[in-house]
Structure formats: structure tokens, C-alpha cells
Amino acid sequence: MPRRTVTMLASTLMLIALLCVGVLIPVPYSEMSPGPTVNTLGDHGGEPVLQISGHETYPATGHLNMTTVRVTGAEYRMNLLEAVYGWLSHDDAVVPHDTLYPRGQTAEQANQENAEEFSQSQESAKAAALRQLKIPVGSRVVVASVVKDSPAQGALHAGDVIKAVDGEPVEAPGDVVKLVTKHKPGEKVDFSVIPAQDAAAAEKARKEPGGARTVTITTDRAPDGDRAIVGIKADTDHTFPFEIDIKLADVGGPSAGLMFALGIVDKLTPGNLTGGKFVAGTGTIDDKGKVGPIGGIQMKTVGARAKGAEYFLTPKDNCAAAAKDVPEGLTLVKVDTIEDAVTSLERISAGSTEGLPRCTAS
């Protein structure tokens, strides 16, 4: 066999072997890429994203799009070829698998965490929007979750309203921790609670829930020390003077909070907050209207611009990263609070964009 033929055959076999290695060998990485965007002022899946009843609403045109990042699943393992392709791609990012899914976390646990964060972001968005409009928002301390096999299991339930501990009224989740840890492990603690179903029924009827009952629980020792615990996580739940529903499935995490809040503000005020412009954005939001940073900012700006966005509301702490590679035709607007965002939208609507706070790479 001629030497040239042998060389070509050997090279071909080596290439095939390398391709097989690239396809078969998994690598500890995950991929992030631009995900879909949804207009919070519009419809999704055949129904309005924001549904408000019990209060006057107004037509809103234009776009206030929330943005997402598409990620590979917790159980998916990339191969070497996929990782190399992702590294070379301009719009995608390859990151260590443990960055997205901490070691030991199952796919079910990751999905549950994302769902809880998404639900909490909706509640914070509602509260922030109403407070921006000077509409009163109530709050109460509730049982957010109960630890499996803990003293509280079967005695307290998620959604129960905690009115007092050992007769002391509670006004914040930290009060519950403070009062429980006054005890030693093995001592009894009394919770005054309104069952979740009673609280939900009262809220639906726009009434103050009543009928608190006393639940006595024997404390246990914390795994990381000598302090007393009962095995619950307490959190703040908000009550609203009218009904606001956010209808959006298959989305997780807290990063849509800002855009939900702005959509609610637009629906509850006359005129168009955007002036009909295409605005997208991202950012967590707390119940006081503070905007927080998110992950995957560059993928979100790419996805927004691909859909036609002209302006992108960017959390202050994401500005430097986002400004390093801005899609052509997209203006990054820096926001730190919901009030910042509303003010910027009013400028965009009026065409007075020279004074917009813009993101810079420094």
C-alpha cells in the first residue's frame, strides 16, 4: 500500500477516534443561551400575563418584556464537542456545572427552588408596584416551609399565619427565630396560628383572618449547635386590596420581578408607560422596590434585541458586565429601584432620552 494512502488512512482513523472521544466523554460543564422573552403587557399561551380584578385598569400598548436564559438541565452532561462549540459561540456561555447546580442538588430540587423563587418574585413585584402607586399593602408572618421529620411536621403547615409565639406578637420572620431560640432544646413552645386554609378564605373574601389556635411543639437541637429549633422557615406574606394574578408557566427564578412590577404599574395607571416603545429588561425586586442583579445578563440582552427591543432596563450591579458587549441598536438603561425604572420609562415615552442613566463598562 502506498505510503501516502497509509498516511491518509491513519489520519482519517485518528480523526474518527478524536470525534468519538469528543462525543462520548462527558465534561463537567453546562451551557447558557438566550431564552424566550414575554411581554408582560400582552398575552402568553392564549391569556393575559397580568390579570387584575377589583380595581380599575387601563389599556397599555408597547412592550415591557421580561427576558430569560435557557440552560441545560441538571442531569444533562455535555460532551467535549458541545463544550468547545459553546466556548466558540458568541451568544452562548459554557460554565462549570456546579455554578448552576450545586453539587448534590437533584433536578427535582433545582426545579422546586426555581419555582419557589419565581413565586416569591411575583409577590414582591405586586407589593413593589402597589407601593410605587401609594396603594396600601398588608403583610403577615407565615410558615413558608416545614422541614421533613422535624418537631413541627404535622403540627404546622406551609401557609399558616403566625400571630404570636409564647404569647408575644410577631411582626417579622426574625421575631419567630428570636422567640424560639429563647428556649433550650427539649422545651415546649406555643405558637398562635391561623390555619392556611382559613387565612386563604379570609383573603379571598377581603376580610381579616381570625380564629387563631394554639399549637404546642417540643423544640429540638439544631444540627449545627445547641440552639433550639422547631423545623420551620418563617417568611413574610403580603395581602393586597384587590386581586392580581400573574399567568406565566415554564419560567423559574426571581429575575422577572422588575418587569412584572412595571407591567402592573402600567396596567393600573392611565396612558402608556412606554409610549408604545419596545422596552425589555430584567432584575430581581424586593417588596420595597429595590432592584437586584441577575445571572446571564449578556444572553438576556441578545435575546431582547433579537425580538426587537430598543431599550433594556439593566440592574445597576449588572451594568458593567452588560456594557462589555452590547447588541447593536440596544440602549442599556441603568436602574436601582422601581422608581428609577418608572422615571426612565417616562423619559423614553416622552422622547427625552439624553438624560437616561446608561450603563458603562467601567
C-alpha positions as CSV (number, residue, x, y, z in Angstrom):
1,M,0.0,0.0,0.0
2,P,1.5,3.4,-1.0
3,R,2.8,5.5,1.9
4,R,0.5,8.4,1.0
5,T,-2.5,6.1,1.3
6,V,-1.4,4.8,4.6
7,T,-0.8,8.3,5.9
8,M,-4.3,9.4,4.8
9,L,-5.9,6.3,6.3
10,A,-4.1,6.8,9.6
11,S,-5.1,10.5,9.7
12,T,-8.7,9.6,9.0
13,L,-8.8,6.9,11.7
14,M,-7.3,9.3,14.2
15,L,-9.8,12.0,13.3
16,I,-12.6,9.5,13.8
17,A,-11.2,8.4,17.1
18,L,-10.9,12.1,18.3
19,L,-14.5,12.7,17.2
20,C,-15.6,9.6,19.1
21,V,-13.8,10.8,22.2
22,G,-15.3,14.3,21.8
23,V,-18.8,12.8,21.6
24,L,-18.6,10.1,24.2
25,I,-16.6,11.8,27.0
26,P,-18.8,14.0,29.2
27,V,-17.4,17.2,30.7
28,P,-18.5,19.0,33.9
29,Y,-20.0,22.0,32.2
30,S,-23.4,23.4,31.4
31,E,-24.5,25.8,28.7
32,M,-26.4,29.0,28.9
33,S,-28.0,30.7,25.9
34,P,-30.6,33.4,25.1
35,G,-34.1,32.2,26.1
36,P,-37.6,33.4,25.1
37,T,-38.9,36.9,26.1
38,V,-42.5,37.6,27.1
39,N,-44.3,40.9,27.0
40,T,-45.9,41.4,30.5
41,L,-48.4,43.8,28.9
42,G,-49.6,41.1,26.5
43,D,-50.8,37.6,26.2
44,H,-49.0,34.3,26.6
45,G,-50.5,30.9,26.0
46,G,-53.8,32.5,25.0
47,E,-54.4,34.6,28.1
48,P,-53.1,37.9,29.6
49,V,-49.9,37.6,31.5
50,L,-51.2,40.1,34.1
51,Q,-54.8,39.7,35.2
52,I,-56.2,42.3,37.7
53,S,-59.7,42.4,39.1
54,G,-61.3,44.5,41.8
55,H,-59.6,47.7,40.6
56,E,-59.8,49.9,37.6
57,T,-57.3,49.1,34.9
58,Y,-56.2,50.9,31.7
59,P,-55.2,49.7,28.2
60,A,-51.4,49.5,27.8
61,T,-49.6,49.2,24.5
62,G,-45.9,48.8,23.7
63,H,-43.6,46.2,25.3
64,L,-42.3,45.6,28.8
65,N,-40.7,42.3,28.1
66,M,-39.2,40.0,30.7
67,T,-36.2,38.0,29.5
68,T,-34.9,34.6,30.2
69,V,-31.9,32.4,29.8
70,R,-32.1,28.9,28.5
71,V,-29.8,26.4,30.4
72,T,-29.1,22.7,30.0
73,G,-30.8,20.5,32.6
74,A,-29.3,19.5,35.9
75,E,-28.9,15.9,34.8
76,Y,-27.7,16.7,31.3
77,R,-23.9,16.1,30.8
78,M,-22.3,18.0,27.9
79,N,-19.8,16.2,25.8
80,L,-16.4,17.8,24.8
81,L,-17.6,18.8,21.3
82,E,-20.6,20.6,22.7
83,A,-18.5,22.4,25.2
84,V,-16.0,23.6,22.5
85,Y,-18.8,24.7,20.3
86,G,-20.3,26.7,23.2
87,W,-17.0,28.3,24.0
88,L,-16.6,29.4,20.4
89,S,-20.2,30.7,20.1
90,H,-20.6,34.5,20.6
91,D,-24.1,34.3,22.1
92,D,-23.7,31.3,24.4
93,A,-21.8,30.7,27.6
94,V,-20.3,27.5,28.9
95,V,-19.9,27.5,32.7
96,P,-19.0,24.9,35.3
97,H,-22.0,22.6,36.0
98,D,-21.7,23.3,39.8
99,T,-22.2,27.0,39.1
100,L,-25.8,26.4,38.1
101,Y,-26.5,23.2,40.1
102,P,-24.6,23.0,43.4
103,R,-23.1,19.6,44.0
104,G,-25.6,17.1,45.3
105,Q,-28.7,19.0,44.1
106,T,-31.1,16.9,42.1
107,A,-33.1,18.1,39.1
108,E,-36.2,17.9,41.2
109,Q,-34.7,20.1,43.9
110,A,-33.4,22.6,41.3
111,N,-36.9,22.9,39.8
112,Q,-38.5,23.3,43.1
113,E,-36.1,26.0,44.2
114,N,-36.6,27.9,40.9
115,A,-40.4,27.6,41.3
116,E,-40.3,29.0,44.8
117,E,-38.1,31.9,43.7
118,F,-40.4,32.6,40.8
119,S,-43.5,32.6,43.1
120,Q,-41.8,34.9,45.7
121,S,-40.7,37.3,42.9
122,Q,-44.3,37.6,41.8
123,E,-45.4,38.5,45.4
124,S,-42.6,41.0,45.8
125,A,-43.4,42.5,42.3
126,K,-47.1,43.1,43.3
127,A,-46.1,44.7,46.6
128,A,-43.4,46.9,45.0
129,A,-45.9,48.0,42.2
130,L,-48.7,48.9,44.6
131,R,-46.3,50.8,47.0
132,Q,-45.0,52.7,44.0
133,L,-48.6,53.8,43.3
134,K,-49.2,54.6,47.0
135,I,-51.7,51.8,47.3
136,P,-51.6,50.2,50.8
137,V,-50.2,46.7,51.1
138,G,-50.7,44.5,54.2
139,S,-48.2,41.9,55.5
140,R,-48.1,39.0,57.8
141,V,-45.7,36.3,59.1
142,V,-46.4,32.9,57.7
143,V,-44.9,29.4,57.8
144,A,-43.0,29.2,54.4
145,S,-42.0,25.6,54.8
146,V,-41.7,22.7,57.3
147,V,-38.7,20.5,57.5
148,K,-39.3,16.8,57.0
149,D,-39.2,14.8,60.2
150,S,-38.9,17.9,62.3
151,P,-40.9,18.6,65.5
152,A,-43.2,20.9,63.5
153,Q,-44.1,18.3,60.9
154,G,-47.9,17.6,61.2
155,A,-48.4,20.4,63.6
156,L,-47.7,23.5,61.4
157,H,-48.2,23.7,57.7
158,A,-47.0,26.0,54.9
159,G,-49.2,29.0,54.7
160,D,-50.2,29.0,58.4
161,V,-50.2,32.6,59.7
162,I,-48.1,33.0,62.8
163,K,-49.7,35.6,65.1
164,A,-47.6,35.0,68.2
165,V,-45.0,32.8,69.9
166,D,-45.4,32.2,73.6
167,G,-48.0,35.0,73.7
168,E,-45.6,37.5,72.2
169,P,-46.9,39.1,68.9
170,V,-44.6,38.6,65.9
171,E,-44.3,41.2,63.2
172,A,-41.3,39.9,61.2
173,P,-39.8,36.4,60.5
174,G,-36.9,37.2,62.7
175,D,-39.2,37.5,65.7
176,V,-40.1,33.9,65.3
177,V,-36.5,32.8,65.4
178,K,-35.7,35.1,68.4
179,L,-38.6,33.7,70.5
180,V,-38.0,30.1,69.7
181,T,-34.3,30.3,70.4
182,K,-35.0,31.7,73.9
183,H,-35.9,28.1,74.7
184,K,-33.5,25.2,75.3
185,P,-33.8,22.1,73.2
186,G,-36.5,19.8,74.6
187,E,-38.6,22.7,76.0
188,K,-42.1,23.4,74.7
189,V,-43.0,26.5,72.7
190,D,-46.5,27.7,72.0
191,F,-47.5,29.0,68.5
192,S,-50.6,31.0,68.0
193,V,-51.5,30.4,64.3
194,I,-54.4,30.8,61.8
195,P,-54.5,27.7,59.6
196,A,-53.5,28.3,56.0
197,Q,-57.0,27.4,54.5
198,D,-58.7,29.9,56.9
199,A,-56.3,32.6,56.0
200,A,-56.7,32.0,52.3
201,A,-60.5,32.0,52.6
202,A,-60.4,35.3,54.5
203,E,-58.1,36.9,52.0
204,K,-60.4,35.8,49.1
205,A,-63.3,37.5,50.9
206,R,-61.2,40.6,51.6
207,K,-61.6,40.1,55.4
208,E,-59.1,40.0,58.2
209,P,-58.5,36.3,59.2
210,G,-59.5,35.3,62.7
211,G,-59.8,32.1,64.7
212,A,-56.2,31.7,65.8
213,R,-55.4,28.4,67.6
214,T,-52.6,27.4,69.9
215,V,-50.1,24.7,68.8
216,T,-47.6,23.4,71.3
217,I,-44.3,22.0,69.9
218,T,-41.4,20.5,71.7
219,T,-38.2,22.0,70.4
220,D,-35.2,20.0,69.1
221,R,-31.5,20.7,69.0
222,A,-30.1,22.4,65.8
223,P,-27.7,20.2,63.8
224,D,-25.1,22.9,63.9
225,G,-25.2,23.9,67.6
226,D,-27.1,23.9,70.9
227,R,-29.9,26.3,69.9
228,A,-33.5,25.2,69.9
229,I,-35.4,24.7,66.7
230,V,-38.8,23.5,65.7
231,G,-38.1,22.9,62.0
232,I,-39.9,25.7,60.1
233,K,-38.9,28.6,57.9
234,A,-40.9,31.7,58.6
235,D,-41.4,34.4,55.9
236,T,-43.4,37.5,55.1
237,D,-46.6,37.1,53.1
238,H,-48.3,40.1,51.6
239,T,-52.0,40.9,51.4
240,F,-53.4,43.0,48.6
241,P,-56.6,45.1,48.5
242,F,-57.6,43.5,45.1
243,E,-56.6,40.5,43.1
244,I,-53.5,40.4,40.9
245,D,-52.7,37.2,39.0
246,I,-49.6,36.6,37.0
247,K,-50.2,33.8,34.5
248,L,-46.9,32.5,33.2
249,A,-45.8,28.9,33.2
250,D,-42.5,27.2,32.5
251,V,-40.4,30.0,33.9
252,G,-38.4,29.9,37.1
253,G,-36.2,32.0,39.2
254,P,-36.6,35.6,40.6
255,S,-35.2,37.7,37.7
256,A,-38.6,38.7,36.2
257,G,-39.6,40.6,39.3
258,L,-38.8,44.1,37.9
259,M,-40.7,43.7,34.7
260,F,-43.8,42.2,36.4
261,A,-43.9,45.2,38.7
262,L,-43.6,47.7,35.9
263,G,-46.4,45.8,33.9
264,I,-48.6,46.1,37.0
265,V,-47.9,49.8,37.3
266,D,-48.7,50.4,33.6
267,K,-52.0,48.5,33.9
268,L,-53.1,50.5,36.9
269,T,-52.3,54.0,35.6
270,P,-53.8,55.9,32.6
271,G,-51.7,56.2,29.4
272,N,-48.8,54.1,28.3
273,L,-45.7,53.9,30.4
274,T,-43.6,53.1,27.4
275,G,-45.2,55.4,24.9
276,G,-45.6,52.4,22.7
277,K,-41.8,51.7,22.6
278,F,-40.3,48.3,22.8
279,V,-38.6,48.0,26.2
280,A,-37.2,44.8,27.7
281,G,-35.3,44.2,31.0
282,T,-34.5,42.1,33.9
283,G,-33.8,42.3,37.6
284,T,-35.0,40.9,40.9
285,I,-37.1,43.1,43.1
286,D,-37.9,43.2,46.7
287,D,-41.2,44.3,48.3
288,K,-39.8,47.8,48.8
289,G,-38.9,48.2,45.1
290,K,-35.1,47.6,45.3
291,V,-33.8,46.1,42.1
292,G,-31.1,43.4,42.4
293,P,-28.7,41.7,39.9
294,I,-29.3,38.5,38.0
295,G,-27.3,35.9,36.1
296,G,-26.8,35.6,32.3
297,I,-27.2,39.3,31.6
298,Q,-25.4,39.2,28.2
299,M,-27.6,36.3,27.0
300,K,-30.7,38.3,28.0
301,T,-29.6,41.4,26.1
302,V,-29.0,39.3,23.0
303,G,-32.4,37.7,23.3
304,A,-34.2,41.0,23.8
305,R,-32.6,42.7,20.8
306,A,-33.4,39.7,18.6
307,K,-37.0,40.3,19.4
308,G,-36.8,44.0,18.6
309,A,-36.1,45.7,21.9
310,E,-34.7,49.2,21.7
311,Y,-34.1,49.8,25.4
312,F,-33.0,47.3,28.1
313,L,-33.6,48.0,31.8
314,T,-30.5,46.7,33.5
315,P,-29.8,46.3,37.2
316,K,-27.1,48.7,38.4
317,D,-24.9,45.8,39.5
318,N,-25.1,44.1,36.1
319,C,-24.3,47.2,34.1
320,A,-20.5,46.8,33.8
321,A,-20.8,43.2,32.5
322,A,-23.7,44.0,30.1
323,A,-21.9,47.0,28.7
324,K,-18.9,45.0,27.6
325,D,-20.8,43.6,24.6
326,V,-24.0,45.5,23.8
327,P,-26.0,44.3,20.8
328,E,-26.2,46.9,18.1
329,G,-29.3,49.1,18.4
330,L,-29.9,48.4,22.1
331,T,-29.6,51.1,24.8
332,L,-28.8,49.8,28.3
333,V,-30.6,51.8,30.9
334,K,-29.3,51.6,34.5
335,V,-31.9,51.0,37.3
336,D,-31.5,50.6,41.0
337,T,-35.2,50.9,42.1
338,I,-38.6,50.6,40.6
339,E,-38.8,54.4,40.9
340,D,-35.7,54.7,38.7
341,A,-37.3,52.4,36.1
342,V,-40.6,54.4,36.1
343,T,-38.7,57.7,35.7
344,S,-36.6,56.3,32.8
345,L,-39.7,54.9,31.1
346,E,-41.4,58.3,31.3
347,R,-38.3,59.8,29.6
348,I,-38.4,57.1,26.9
349,S,-42.1,57.7,26.4
350,A,-41.6,61.5,26.0
351,G,-38.6,61.0,23.7
352,S,-36.3,62.7,26.2
353,T,-33.6,60.0,26.2
354,E,-30.5,62.2,26.5
355,G,-30.8,62.2,30.3
356,L,-31.2,58.4,30.6
357,P,-28.8,56.8,33.1
358,R,-26.9,54.5,30.8
359,C,-24.7,51.5,31.6
360,T,-20.9,51.8,31.0
361,A,-18.2,49.2,31.0
362,S,-16.2,50.9,33.8
